[in-house]
Amino acid sequence: MAPMVAVHRTDAKKSGKHERCGAADGAVTVYDKSVEASVEDQLGVAGRIDLNPASAKKLGLNPPFTVDCTWEWV
């Protein structure tokens, strides 16, 4: 399974060039670990992202979890 995330539609539009799911990649950083993930779904809450199990595993996270992270379009 590949690392993927879900973002809110308005957060995707804020970037100016990433308006559709599956059309962009981003980097998620939690603590000192980062992973590049494709945006494959929309989330109902602005200002948050949702990680799939592959993303969580690469970041060393075990569900359930809520952690602060940074998100950057790449």
PQR file with spaces between the fields and no chain letter, atoms N, CA, C, O and H, PARSE charges and radii, in Angstrom:
ATOM       1  N    MET     1       0.844   -1.172    0.000 -0.4000 1.5000
ATOM       2  CA   MET     1       0.000    0.000    0.000 -0.0000 2.0000
ATOM       3  C    MET     1       0.893    1.240    0.000  0.5500 1.7000
ATOM       4  O    MET     1       1.878    1.302    0.736 -0.5500 1.4000
ATOM       5  N    ALA     2       0.553    2.205   -0.809 -0.4000 1.5000
ATOM       6  CA   ALA     2       1.333    3.442   -0.925 -0.0000 2.0000
ATOM       7  C    ALA     2       0.844    4.487    0.079  0.5500 1.7000
ATOM       8  O    ALA     2      -0.337    4.506    0.423 -0.5500 1.4000
ATOM       9  H    ALA     2      -0.248    2.155   -1.406  0.4000 1.0000
ATOM      10  N    PRO     3       1.743    5.356    0.551 -0.5600 1.5000
ATOM      11  CA   PRO     3       1.340    6.429    1.447  0.2800 2.0000
ATOM      12  C    PRO     3       0.376    7.395    0.755  0.5500 1.7000
ATOM      13  O    PRO     3       0.650    7.898   -0.334 -0.5500 1.4000
ATOM      14  N    MET     4      -0.759    7.641    1.415 -0.4000 1.5000
ATOM      15  CA   MET     4      -1.776    8.548    0.892 -0.0000 2.0000
ATOM      16  C    MET     4      -2.341    9.380    2.032  0.5500 1.7000
ATOM      17  O    MET     4      -2.263    8.997    3.200 -0.5500 1.4000
ATOM      18  H    MET     4      -0.982    7.232    2.300  0.4000 1.0000
ATOM      19  N    VAL     5      -2.914   10.528    1.674 -0.4000 1.5000
ATOM      20  CA   VAL     5      -3.589   11.386    2.644 -0.0000 2.0000
ATOM      21  C    VAL     5      -4.897   11.894    2.059  0.5500 1.7000
ATOM      22  O    VAL     5      -5.118   11.856    0.849 -0.5500 1.4000
ATOM      23  H    VAL     5      -2.977   10.840    0.726  0.4000 1.0000
ATOM      24  N    ALA     6      -5.757   12.370    2.953 -0.4000 1.5000
ATOM      25  CA   ALA     6      -6.973   13.077    2.563 -0.0000 2.0000
ATOM      26  C    ALA     6      -6.858   14.493    3.112  0.5500 1.7000
ATOM      27  O    ALA     6      -6.395   14.688    4.235 -0.5500 1.4000
ATOM      28  H    ALA     6      -5.577   12.400    3.936  0.4000 1.0000
ATOM      29  N    VAL     7      -7.273   15.477    2.330 -0.4000 1.5000
ATOM      30  CA   VAL     7      -7.260   16.874    2.761 -0.0000 2.0000
ATOM      31  C    VAL     7      -8.619   17.490    2.455  0.5500 1.7000
ATOM      32  O    VAL     7      -9.369   16.974    1.627 -0.5500 1.4000
ATOM      33  H    VAL     7      -7.649   15.318    1.417  0.4000 1.0000
ATOM      34  N    HIS     8      -8.931   18.590    3.123 -0.4000 1.5000
ATOM      35  CA   HIS     8     -10.172   19.306    2.846 -0.0000 2.0000
ATOM      36  C    HIS     8     -10.052   20.036    1.515  0.5500 1.7000
ATOM      37  O    HIS     8      -8.970   20.494    1.147 -0.5500 1.4000
ATOM      38  H    HIS     8      -8.321   19.009    3.796  0.4000 1.0000
ATOM      39  N    ARG     9     -11.142   20.141    0.810 -0.4000 1.5000
ATOM      40  CA   ARG     9     -11.148   20.763   -0.519 -0.0000 2.0000
ATOM      41  C    ARG     9     -10.588   22.185   -0.503  0.5500 1.7000
ATOM      42  O    ARG     9      -9.832   22.558   -1.400 -0.5500 1.4000
ATOM      43  H    ARG     9     -12.021   19.770    1.110  0.4000 1.0000
ATOM      44  N    THR    10     -10.949   22.981    0.502 -0.4000 1.5000
ATOM      45  CA   THR    10     -10.461   24.356    0.542 -0.0000 2.0000
ATOM      46  C    THR    10      -8.958   24.404    0.808  0.5500 1.7000
ATOM      47  O    THR    10      -8.277   25.304    0.317 -0.5500 1.4000
ATOM      48  H    THR    10     -11.563   22.678    1.230  0.4000 1.0000
ATOM      49  N    ASP    11      -8.433   23.454    1.573 -0.4000 1.5000
ATOM      50  CA   ASP    11      -6.992   23.409    1.800 -0.0000 2.0000
ATOM      51  C    ASP    11      -6.256   23.073    0.506  0.5500 1.7000
ATOM      52  O    ASP    11      -5.171   23.598    0.255 -0.5500 1.4000
ATOM      53  H    ASP    11      -8.987   22.723    1.971  0.4000 1.0000
ATOM      54  N    ALA    12      -6.828   22.218   -0.300 -0.4000 1.5000
ATOM      55  CA   ALA    12      -6.221   21.885   -1.587 -0.0000 2.0000
ATOM      56  C    ALA    12      -6.231   23.096   -2.512  0.5500 1.7000
ATOM      57  O    ALA    12      -5.258   23.332   -3.228 -0.5500 1.4000
ATOM      58  H    ALA    12      -7.709   21.791   -0.096  0.4000 1.0000
ATOM      59  N    LYS    13      -7.302   23.855   -2.508 -0.4000 1.5000
ATOM      60  CA   LYS    13      -7.397   25.027   -3.386 -0.0000 2.0000
ATOM      61  C    LYS    13      -6.464   26.148   -2.958  0.5500 1.7000
ATOM      62  O    LYS    13      -6.052   26.956   -3.792 -0.5500 1.4000
ATOM      63  H    LYS    13      -8.093   23.663   -1.926  0.4000 1.0000
ATOM      64  N    LYS    14      -6.123   26.215   -1.681 -0.4000 1.5000
ATOM      65  CA   LYS    14      -5.252   27.280   -1.195 -0.0000 2.0000
ATOM      66  C    LYS    14      -3.892   27.265   -1.880  0.5500 1.7000
ATOM      67  O    LYS    14      -3.225   28.295   -1.977 -0.5500 1.4000
ATOM      68  H    LYS    14      -6.457   25.560   -1.004  0.4000 1.0000
ATOM      69  N    SER    15      -3.492   26.101   -2.350 -0.4000 1.5000
ATOM      70  CA   SER    15      -2.181   25.998   -2.983 -0.0000 2.0000
ATOM      71  C    SER    15      -2.163   26.646   -4.359  0.5500 1.7000
ATOM      72  O    SER    15      -1.095   26.969   -4.880 -0.5500 1.4000
ATOM      73  H    SER    15      -4.035   25.264   -2.271  0.4000 1.0000
ATOM      74  N    GLY    16      -3.337   26.840   -4.951 -0.4000 1.5000
ATOM      75  CA   GLY    16      -3.429   27.501   -6.243 -0.0000 2.0000
ATOM      76  C    GLY    16      -3.279   26.588   -7.442  0.5500 1.7000
ATOM      77  O    GLY    16      -3.735   26.927   -8.534 -0.5500 1.4000
ATOM      78  H    GLY    16      -4.205   26.578   -4.528  0.4000 1.0000
ATOM      79  N    LYS    17      -2.657   25.449   -7.267 -0.4000 1.5000
ATOM      80  CA   LYS    17      -2.488   24.560   -8.418 -0.0000 2.0000
ATOM      81  C    LYS    17      -2.927   23.132   -8.149  0.5500 1.7000
ATOM      82  O    LYS    17      -2.901   22.302   -9.057 -0.5500 1.4000
ATOM      83  H    LYS    17      -2.286   25.173   -6.380  0.4000 1.0000
ATOM      84  N    HIS    18      -3.323   22.832   -6.938 -0.4000 1.5000
ATOM      85  CA   HIS    18      -3.721   21.475   -6.573 -0.0000 2.0000
ATOM      86  C    HIS    18      -5.185   21.488   -6.151  0.5500 1.7000
ATOM      87  O    HIS    18      -5.496   21.622   -4.967 -0.5500 1.4000
ATOM      88  H    HIS    18      -3.344   23.506   -6.200  0.4000 1.0000
ATOM      89  N    GLU    19      -6.067   21.350   -7.111 -0.4000 1.5000
ATOM      90  CA   GLU    19      -7.483   21.466   -6.800 -0.0000 2.0000
ATOM      91  C    GLU    19      -8.226   20.144   -6.884  0.5500 1.7000
ATOM      92  O    GLU    19      -9.405   20.091   -6.533 -0.5500 1.4000
ATOM      93  H    GLU    19      -5.814   21.242   -8.072  0.4000 1.0000
ATOM      94  N    ARG    20      -7.587   19.084   -7.331 -0.4000 1.5000
ATOM      95  CA   ARG    20      -8.279   17.809   -7.448 -0.0000 2.0000
ATOM      96  C    ARG    20      -7.525   16.727   -6.705  0.5500 1.7000
ATOM      97  O    ARG    20      -6.294   16.701   -6.696 -0.5500 1.4000
ATOM      98  H    ARG    20      -6.629   19.127   -7.617  0.4000 1.0000
ATOM      99  N    CYS    21      -8.260   15.856   -6.097 -0.4000 1.5000
ATOM     100  CA   CYS    21      -7.624   14.731   -5.422 -0.0000 2.0000
ATOM     101  C    CYS    21      -6.898   13.883   -6.459  0.5500 1.7000
ATOM     102  O    CYS    21      -7.350   13.755   -7.597 -0.5500 1.4000
ATOM     103  H    CYS    21      -9.259   15.877   -6.104  0.4000 1.0000
ATOM     104  N    GLY    22      -5.788   13.315   -6.063 -0.4000 1.5000
ATOM     105  CA   GLY    22      -5.004   12.489   -6.953 -0.0000 2.0000
ATOM     106  C    GLY    22      -4.108   13.282   -7.876  0.5500 1.7000
ATOM     107  O    GLY    22      -3.347   12.700   -8.650 -0.5500 1.4000
ATOM     108  H    GLY    22      -5.421   13.419   -5.138  0.4000 1.0000
ATOM     109  N    ALA    23      -4.184   14.618   -7.807 -0.4000 1.5000
ATOM     110  CA   ALA    23      -3.422   15.445   -8.739 -0.0000 2.0000
ATOM     111  C    ALA    23      -2.166   16.030   -8.103  0.5500 1.7000
ATOM     112  O    ALA    23      -1.424   16.757   -8.763 -0.5500 1.4000
ATOM     113  H    ALA    23      -4.802   15.090   -7.178  0.4000 1.0000
ATOM     114  N    ALA    24      -1.921   15.728   -6.848 -0.4000 1.5000
ATOM     115  CA   ALA    24      -0.797   16.364   -6.177 -0.0000 2.0000
ATOM     116  C    ALA    24      -0.175   15.446   -5.144  0.5500 1.7000
ATOM     117  O    ALA    24      -0.792   14.481   -4.692 -0.5500 1.4000
ATOM     118  H    ALA    24      -2.524   15.137   -6.311  0.4000 1.0000
ATOM     119  N    ASP    25       1.025   15.756   -4.789 -0.4000 1.5000
ATOM     120  CA   ASP    25       1.713   15.057   -3.723 -0.0000 2.0000
ATOM     121  C    ASP    25       2.113   16.057   -2.667  0.5500 1.7000
ATOM     122  O    ASP    25       2.252   17.251   -2.930 -0.5500 1.4000
ATOM     123  H    ASP    25       1.526   16.540   -5.156  0.4000 1.0000
ATOM     124  N    GLY    26       2.293   15.549   -1.476 -0.4000 1.5000
ATOM     125  CA   GLY    26       2.723   16.411   -0.392 -0.0000 2.0000
ATOM     126  C    GLY    26       3.640   15.666    0.545  0.5500 1.7000
ATOM     127  O    GLY    26       3.767   14.443    0.474 -0.5500 1.4000
ATOM     128  H    GLY    26       2.180   14.579   -1.262  0.4000 1.0000
ATOM     129  N    ALA    27       4.271   16.406    1.419 -0.4000 1.5000
ATOM     130  CA   ALA    27       5.148   15.822    2.426 -0.0000 2.0000
ATOM     131  C    ALA    27       4.544   16.089    3.798  0.5500 1.7000
ATOM     132  O    ALA    27       4.221   17.227    4.137 -0.5500 1.4000
ATOM     133  H    ALA    27       4.167   17.399    1.477  0.4000 1.0000
ATOM     134  N    VAL    28       4.396   15.027    4.578 -0.4000 1.5000
ATOM     135  CA   VAL    28       3.882   15.119    5.932 -0.0000 2.0000
ATOM     136  C    VAL    28       5.058   14.906    6.874  0.5500 1.7000
ATOM     137  O    VAL    28       5.828   13.960    6.706 -0.5500 1.4000
ATOM     138  H    VAL    28       4.659   14.102    4.302  0.4000 1.0000
ATOM     139  N    THR    29       5.199   15.779    7.862 -0.4000 1.5000
ATOM     140  CA   THR    29       6.259   15.626    8.856 -0.0000 2.0000
ATOM     141  C    THR    29       5.628   15.580   10.240  0.5500 1.7000
ATOM     142  O    THR    29       4.828   16.438   10.613 -0.5500 1.4000
ATOM     143  H    THR    29       4.574   16.547    7.999  0.4000 1.0000
ATOM     144  N    VAL    30       6.012   14.548   10.990 -0.4000 1.5000
ATOM     145  CA   VAL    30       5.588   14.377   12.378 -0.0000 2.0000
ATOM     146  C    VAL    30       6.847   14.144   13.184  0.5500 1.7000
ATOM     147  O    VAL    30       7.606   13.209   12.928 -0.5500 1.4000
ATOM     148  H    VAL    30       6.661   13.851   10.687  0.4000 1.0000
ATOM     149  N    TYR    31       7.057   15.013   14.168 -0.4000 1.5000
ATOM     150  CA   TYR    31       8.279   14.960   14.965 -0.0000 2.0000
ATOM     151  C    TYR    31       9.482   15.070   14.030  0.5500 1.7000
ATOM     152  O    TYR    31       9.637   16.099   13.374 -0.5500 1.4000
ATOM     153  H    TYR    31       6.441   15.772   14.376  0.4000 1.0000
ATOM     154  N    ASP    32      10.329   14.061   13.943 -0.4000 1.5000
ATOM     155  CA   ASP    32      11.520   14.147   13.097 -0.0000 2.0000
ATOM     156  C    ASP    32      11.437   13.247   11.867  0.5500 1.7000
ATOM     157  O    ASP    32      12.444   13.029   11.193 -0.5500 1.4000
ATOM     158  H    ASP    32      10.203   13.225   14.476  0.4000 1.0000
ATOM     159  N    LYS    33      10.236   12.716   11.565 -0.4000 1.5000
ATOM     160  CA   LYS    33      10.071   11.822   10.417 -0.0000 2.0000
ATOM     161  C    LYS    33       9.164   12.465    9.378  0.5500 1.7000
ATOM     162  O    LYS    33       8.210   13.169    9.710 -0.5500 1.4000
ATOM     163  H    LYS    33       9.418   12.893   12.113  0.4000 1.0000
ATOM     164  N    SER    34       9.482   12.209    8.115 -0.4000 1.5000
ATOM     165  CA   SER    34       8.672   12.732    7.010 -0.0000 2.0000
ATOM     166  C    SER    34       8.346   11.623    6.032  0.5500 1.7000
ATOM     167  O    SER    34       9.067   10.630    5.939 -0.5500 1.4000
ATOM     168  H    SER    34      10.257   11.637    7.845  0.4000 1.0000
ATOM     169  N    VAL    35       7.259   11.797    5.305 -0.4000 1.5000
ATOM     170  CA   VAL    35       6.865   10.867    4.255 -0.0000 2.0000
ATOM     171  C    VAL    35       6.194   11.669    3.145  0.5500 1.7000
ATOM     172  O    VAL    35       5.437   12.603    3.411 -0.5500 1.4000
ATOM     173  H    VAL    35       6.673   12.603    5.381  0.4000 1.0000
ATOM     174  N    GLU    36       6.477   11.299    1.903 -0.4000 1.5000
ATOM     175  CA   GLU    36       5.761   11.877    0.767 -0.0000 2.0000
ATOM     176  C    GLU    36       4.549   11.010    0.501  0.5500 1.7000
ATOM     177  O    GLU    36       4.637    9.783    0.479 -0.5500 1.4000
ATOM     178  H    GLU    36       7.092   10.540    1.687  0.4000 1.0000
ATOM     179  N    ALA    37       3.410   11.665    0.297 -0.4000 1.5000
ATOM     180  CA   ALA    37       2.159   10.938    0.103 -0.0000 2.0000
ATOM     181  C    ALA    37       1.322   11.610   -0.969  0.5500 1.7000
ATOM     182  O    ALA    37       1.365   12.829   -1.135 -0.5500 1.4000
ATOM     183  H    ALA    37       3.338   12.662    0.315  0.4000 1.0000
ATOM     184  N    SER    38       0.561   10.803   -1.695 -0.4000 1.5000
ATOM     185  CA   SER    38      -0.331   11.369   -2.699 -0.0000 2.0000
ATOM     186  C    SER    38      -1.661   11.727   -2.043  0.5500 1.7000
ATOM     187  O    SER    38      -2.098   11.078   -1.092 -0.5500 1.4000
ATOM     188  H    SER    38       0.527    9.812   -1.560  0.4000 1.0000
ATOM     189  N    VAL    39      -2.293   12.773   -2.570 -0.4000 1.5000
ATOM     190  CA   VAL    39      -3.601   13.184   -2.090 -0.0000 2.0000
ATOM     191  C    VAL    39      -4.625   12.388   -2.879  0.5500 1.7000
ATOM     192  O    VAL    39      -4.757   12.562   -4.090 -0.5500 1.4000
ATOM     193  H    VAL    39      -1.938   13.300   -3.342  0.4000 1.0000
ATOM     194  N    GLU    40      -5.348   11.518   -2.193 -0.4000 1.5000
ATOM     195  CA   GLU    40      -6.263   10.609   -2.878 -0.0000 2.0000
ATOM     196  C    GLU    40      -7.714   10.740   -2.451  0.5500 1.7000
ATOM     197  O    GLU    40      -8.586   10.077   -3.012 -0.5500 1.4000
ATOM     198  H    GLU    40      -5.241   11.377   -1.208  0.4000 1.0000
ATOM     199  N    ASP    41      -7.985   11.588   -1.464 -0.4000 1.5000
ATOM     200  CA   ASP    41      -9.356   11.685   -0.972 -0.0000 2.0000
ATOM     201  C    ASP    41      -9.579   13.052   -0.338  0.5500 1.7000
ATOM     202  O    ASP    41      -8.629   13.780   -0.049 -0.5500 1.4000
ATOM     203  H    ASP    41      -7.277   12.127   -1.008  0.4000 1.0000
ATOM     204  N    GLN    42     -10.860   13.391   -0.126 -0.4000 1.5000
ATOM     205  CA   GLN    42     -11.205   14.647    0.522 -0.0000 2.0000
ATOM     206  C    GLN    42     -11.646   14.377    1.951  0.5500 1.7000
ATOM     207  O    GLN    42     -12.264   13.355    2.249 -0.5500 1.4000
ATOM     208  H    GLN    42     -11.631   12.799   -0.361  0.4000 1.0000
ATOM     209  N    LEU    43     -11.318   15.306    2.816 -0.4000 1.5000
ATOM     210  CA   LEU    43     -11.652   15.230    4.227 -0.0000 2.0000
ATOM     211  C    LEU    43     -12.670   16.319    4.538  0.5500 1.7000
ATOM     212  O    LEU    43     -12.634   17.384    3.921 -0.5500 1.4000
ATOM     213  H    LEU    43     -10.816   16.137    2.574  0.4000 1.0000
ATOM     214  N    GLY    44     -13.570   16.080    5.472 -0.4000 1.5000
ATOM     215  CA   GLY    44     -14.623   17.027    5.779 -0.0000 2.0000
ATOM     216  C    GLY    44     -14.238   18.161    6.705  0.5500 1.7000
ATOM     217  O    GLY    44     -15.040   19.069    6.920 -0.5500 1.4000
ATOM     218  H    GLY    44     -13.600   15.216    5.974  0.4000 1.0000
ATOM     219  N    VAL    45     -13.033   18.139    7.261 -0.4000 1.5000
ATOM     220  CA   VAL    45     -12.622   19.154    8.232 -0.0000 2.0000
ATOM     221  C    VAL    45     -11.431   19.940    7.692  0.5500 1.7000
ATOM     222  O    VAL    45     -10.379   19.362    7.416 -0.5500 1.4000
ATOM     223  H    VAL    45     -12.381   17.400    7.086  0.4000 1.0000
ATOM     224  N    ALA    46     -11.589   21.250    7.540 -0.4000 1.5000
ATOM     225  CA   ALA    46     -10.494   22.090    7.052 -0.0000 2.0000
ATOM     226  C    ALA    46      -9.390   22.171    8.097  0.5500 1.7000
ATOM     227  O    ALA    46      -9.651   22.124    9.299 -0.5500 1.4000
ATOM     228  H    ALA    46     -12.443   21.720    7.764  0.4000 1.0000
ATOM     229  N    GLY    47      -8.161   22.293    7.624 -0.4000 1.5000
ATOM     230  CA   GLY    47      -7.018   22.440    8.514 -0.0000 2.0000
ATOM     231  C    GLY    47      -6.499   21.133    9.081  0.5500 1.7000
ATOM     232  O    GLY    47      -5.616   21.144    9.938 -0.5500 1.4000
ATOM     233  H    GLY    47      -7.949   22.330    6.647  0.4000 1.0000
ATOM     234  N    ARG    48      -7.021   20.016    8.627 -0.4000 1.5000
ATOM     235  CA   ARG    48      -6.566   18.705    9.084 -0.0000 2.0000
ATOM     236  C    ARG    48      -6.238   17.837    7.881  0.5500 1.7000
ATOM     237  O    ARG    48      -6.682   18.100    6.763 -0.5500 1.4000
ATOM     238  H    ARG    48      -7.739   20.007    7.931  0.4000 1.0000
ATOM     239  N    ILE    49      -5.459   16.806    8.131 -0.4000 1.5000
ATOM     240  CA   ILE    49      -5.240   15.788    7.110 -0.0000 2.0000
ATOM     241  C    ILE    49      -5.514   14.439    7.749  0.5500 1.7000
ATOM     242  O    ILE    49      -5.486   14.304    8.972 -0.5500 1.4000
ATOM     243  H    ILE    49      -5.098   16.592    9.039  0.4000 1.0000
ATOM     244  N    ASP    50      -5.775   13.456    6.930 -0.4000 1.5000
ATOM     245  CA   ASP    50      -6.016   12.101    7.394 -0.0000 2.0000
ATOM     246  C    ASP    50      -5.021   11.198    6.680  0.5500 1.7000
ATOM     247  O    ASP    50      -4.913   11.236    5.454 -0.5500 1.4000
ATOM     248  H    ASP    50      -5.798   13.565    5.937  0.4000 1.0000
ATOM     249  N    LEU    51      -4.306   10.401    7.429 -0.4000 1.5000
ATOM     250  CA   LEU    51      -3.288    9.511    6.864 -0.0000 2.0000
ATOM     251  C    LEU    51      -3.848    8.116    6.655  0.5500 1.7000
ATOM     252  O    LEU    51      -4.637    7.633    7.467 -0.5500 1.4000
ATOM     253  H    LEU    51      -4.394   10.370    8.425  0.4000 1.0000
ATOM     254  N    ASN    52      -3.445    7.469    5.574 -0.4000 1.5000
ATOM     255  CA   ASN    52      -3.796    6.068    5.419 -0.0000 2.0000
ATOM     256  C    ASN    52      -2.809    5.234    6.252  0.5500 1.7000
ATOM     257  O    ASN    52      -1.819    5.781    6.737 -0.5500 1.4000
ATOM     258  H    ASN    52      -2.804    7.861    4.914  0.4000 1.0000
ATOM     259  N    PRO    53      -3.050    3.936    6.429 -0.5600 1.5000
ATOM     260  CA   PRO    53      -2.169    3.109    7.251  0.2800 2.0000
ATOM     261  C    PRO    53      -0.709    3.104    6.801  0.5500 1.7000
ATOM     262  O    PRO    53       0.189    3.046    7.642 -0.5500 1.4000
ATOM     263  N    ALA    54      -0.455    3.164    5.504 -0.4000 1.5000
ATOM     264  CA   ALA    54       0.930    3.165    5.011 -0.0000 2.0000
ATOM     265  C    ALA    54       1.659    4.434    5.432  0.5500 1.7000
ATOM     266  O    ALA    54       2.830    4.380    5.809 -0.5500 1.4000
ATOM     267  H    ALA    54      -1.184    3.211    4.821  0.4000 1.0000
ATOM     268  N    SER    55       0.976    5.575    5.371 -0.4000 1.5000
ATOM     269  CA   SER    55       1.585    6.834    5.815 -0.0000 2.0000
ATOM     270  C    SER    55       1.876    6.780    7.308  0.5500 1.7000
ATOM     271  O    SER    55       2.964    7.151    7.748 -0.5500 1.4000
ATOM     272  H    SER    55       0.025    5.618    5.065  0.4000 1.0000
ATOM     273  N    ALA    56       0.907    6.320    8.081 -0.4000 1.5000
ATOM     274  CA   ALA    56       1.079    6.230    9.531 -0.0000 2.0000
ATOM     275  C    ALA    56       2.253    5.329    9.891  0.5500 1.7000
ATOM     276  O    ALA    56       3.056    5.670   10.760 -0.5500 1.4000
ATOM     277  H    ALA    56       0.023    6.019    7.724  0.4000 1.0000
ATOM     278  N    LYS    57       2.354    4.194    9.234 -0.4000 1.5000
ATOM     279  CA   LYS    57       3.435    3.240    9.519 -0.0000 2.0000
ATOM     280  C    LYS    57       4.801    3.856    9.251  0.5500 1.7000
ATOM     281  O    LYS    57       5.720    3.710   10.058 -0.5500 1.4000
ATOM     282  H    LYS    57       1.702    3.917    8.528  0.4000 1.0000
ATOM     283  N    LYS    58       4.938    4.548    8.115 -0.4000 1.5000
ATOM     284  CA   LYS    58       6.225    5.170    7.783 -0.0000 2.0000
ATOM     285  C    LYS    58       6.599    6.288    8.753  0.5500 1.7000
ATOM     286  O    LYS    58       7.774    6.613    8.919 -0.5500 1.4000
ATOM     287  H    LYS    58       4.192    4.667    7.460  0.4000 1.0000
ATOM     288  N    LEU    59       5.577    6.876    9.397 -0.4000 1.5000
ATOM     289  CA   LEU    59       5.827    7.933   10.376 -0.0000 2.0000
ATOM     290  C    LEU    59       5.965    7.376   11.799  0.5500 1.7000
ATOM     291  O    LEU    59       6.188    8.130   12.747 -0.5500 1.4000
ATOM     292  H    LEU    59       4.621    6.611    9.263  0.4000 1.0000
ATOM     293  N    GLY    60       5.832    6.063   11.937 -0.4000 1.5000
ATOM     294  CA   GLY    60       5.972    5.428   13.245 -0.0000 2.0000
ATOM     295  C    GLY    60       4.778    5.632   14.155  0.5500 1.7000
ATOM     296  O    GLY    60       4.919    5.606   15.377 -0.5500 1.4000
ATOM     297  H    GLY    60       5.652    5.451   11.167  0.4000 1.0000
ATOM     298  N    LEU    61       3.599    5.837   13.572 -0.4000 1.5000
ATOM     299  CA   LEU    61       2.383    6.072   14.352 -0.0000 2.0000
ATOM     300  C    LEU    61       1.507    4.830   14.367  0.5500 1.7000
ATOM     301  O    LEU    61       1.392    4.132   13.359 -0.5500 1.4000
ATOM     302  H    LEU    61       3.484    5.858   12.579  0.4000 1.0000
ATOM     303  N    ASN    62       0.895    4.557   15.502 -0.4000 1.5000
ATOM     304  CA   ASN    62      -0.013    3.420   15.644 -0.0000 2.0000
ATOM     305  C    ASN    62      -1.409    3.929   15.987  0.5500 1.7000
ATOM     306  O    ASN    62      -1.590    4.573   17.020 -0.5500 1.4000
ATOM     307  H    ASN    62       0.989    5.124   16.320  0.4000 1.0000
ATOM     308  N    PRO    63      -2.402    3.650   15.134 -0.5600 1.5000
ATOM     309  CA   PRO    63      -3.765    4.109   15.394  0.2800 2.0000
ATOM     310  C    PRO    63      -4.315    3.536   16.698  0.5500 1.7000
ATOM     311  O    PRO    63      -3.924    2.440   17.099 -0.5500 1.4000
ATOM     312  N    PRO    64      -5.214    4.256   17.363 -0.5600 1.5000
ATOM     313  CA   PRO    64      -5.681    5.595   17.005  0.2800 2.0000
ATOM     314  C    PRO    64      -4.697    6.660   17.482  0.5500 1.7000
ATOM     315  O    PRO    64      -4.033    6.482   18.504 -0.5500 1.4000
ATOM     316  N    PHE    65      -4.604    7.760   16.747 -0.4000 1.5000
ATOM     317  CA   PHE    65      -3.695    8.841   17.133 -0.0000 2.0000
ATOM     318  C    PHE    65      -4.202   10.167   16.597  0.5500 1.7000
ATOM     319  O    PHE    65      -4.896   10.225   15.581 -0.5500 1.4000
ATOM     320  H    PHE    65      -5.143    7.904   15.918  0.4000 1.0000
ATOM     321  N    THR    66      -3.849   11.203   17.286 -0.4000 1.5000
ATOM     322  CA   THR    66      -4.033   12.585   16.837 -0.0000 2.0000
ATOM     323  C    THR    66      -2.739   13.289   17.211  0.5500 1.7000
ATOM     324  O    THR    66      -2.400   13.391   18.390 -0.5500 1.4000
ATOM     325  H    THR    66      -3.285   11.155   18.111  0.4000 1.0000
ATOM     326  N    VAL    67      -2.017   13.773   16.211 -0.4000 1.5000
ATOM     327  CA   VAL    67      -0.730   14.419   16.458 -0.0000 2.0000
ATOM     328  C    VAL    67      -0.619   15.680   15.629  0.5500 1.7000
ATOM     329  O    VAL    67      -1.242   15.804   14.574 -0.5500 1.4000
ATOM     330  H    VAL    67      -2.292   13.690   15.253  0.4000 1.0000
ATOM     331  N    ASP    68       0.173   16.607   16.112 -0.4000 1.5000
ATOM     332  CA   ASP    68       0.487   17.791   15.313 -0.0000 2.0000
ATOM     333  C    ASP    68       1.450   17.389   14.212  0.5500 1.7000
ATOM     334  O    ASP    68       2.334   16.557   14.416 -0.5500 1.4000
ATOM     335  H    ASP    68       0.679   16.506   16.969  0.4000 1.0000
ATOM     336  N    CYS    69       1.271   17.984   13.050 -0.4000 1.5000
ATOM     337  CA   CYS    69       2.151   17.687   11.926 -0.0000 2.0000
ATOM     338  C    CYS    69       2.277   18.930   11.054  0.5500 1.7000
ATOM     339  O    CYS    69       1.569   19.919   11.246 -0.5500 1.4000
ATOM     340  H    CYS    69       0.553   18.660   12.885  0.4000 1.0000
ATOM     341  N    THR    70       3.184   18.858   10.104 -0.4000 1.5000
ATOM     342  CA   THR    70       3.249   19.890    9.083 -0.0000 2.0000
ATOM     343  C    THR    70       2.972   19.231    7.749  0.5500 1.7000
ATOM     344  O    THR    70       3.299   18.064    7.536 -0.5500 1.4000
ATOM     345  H    THR    70       3.759   18.055    9.949  0.4000 1.0000
ATOM     346  N    TRP    71       2.366   19.990    6.856 -0.4000 1.5000
ATOM     347  CA   TRP    71       2.011   19.508    5.520 -0.0000 2.0000
ATOM     348  C    TRP    71       2.556   20.507    4.520  0.5500 1.7000
ATOM     349  O    TRP    71       2.425   21.719    4.696 -0.5500 1.4000
ATOM     350  H    TRP    71       2.100   20.938    7.029  0.4000 1.0000
ATOM     351  N    GLU    72       3.165   19.987    3.475 -0.4000 1.5000
ATOM     352  CA   GLU    72       3.736   20.851    2.446 -0.0000 2.0000
ATOM     353  C    GLU    72       3.488   20.224    1.080  0.5500 1.7000
ATOM     354  O    GLU    72       3.740   19.034    0.888 -0.5500 1.4000
ATOM     355  H    GLU    72       3.271   19.003    3.332  0.4000 1.0000
ATOM     356  N    TRP    73       2.994   21.019    0.125 -0.4000 1.5000
ATOM     357  CA   TRP    73       2.827   20.524   -1.245 -0.0000 2.0000
ATOM     358  C    TRP    73       4.196   20.376   -1.865  0.5500 1.7000
ATOM     359  O    TRP    73       5.067   21.223   -1.666 -0.5500 1.4000
ATOM     360  H    TRP    73       2.790   21.986    0.280  0.4000 1.0000
ATOM     361  N    VAL    74       4.394   19.322   -2.606 -0.4000 1.5000
ATOM     362  CA   VAL    74       5.669   19.141   -3.318 -0.0000 2.0000
ATOM     363  C    VAL    74       5.421   18.979   -4.796  0.5500 1.7000
ATOM     364  O    VAL    74       6.367   18.815   -5.567 -0.5500 1.4000
ATOM     365  H    VAL    74       3.687   18.633   -2.768  0.4000 1.0000
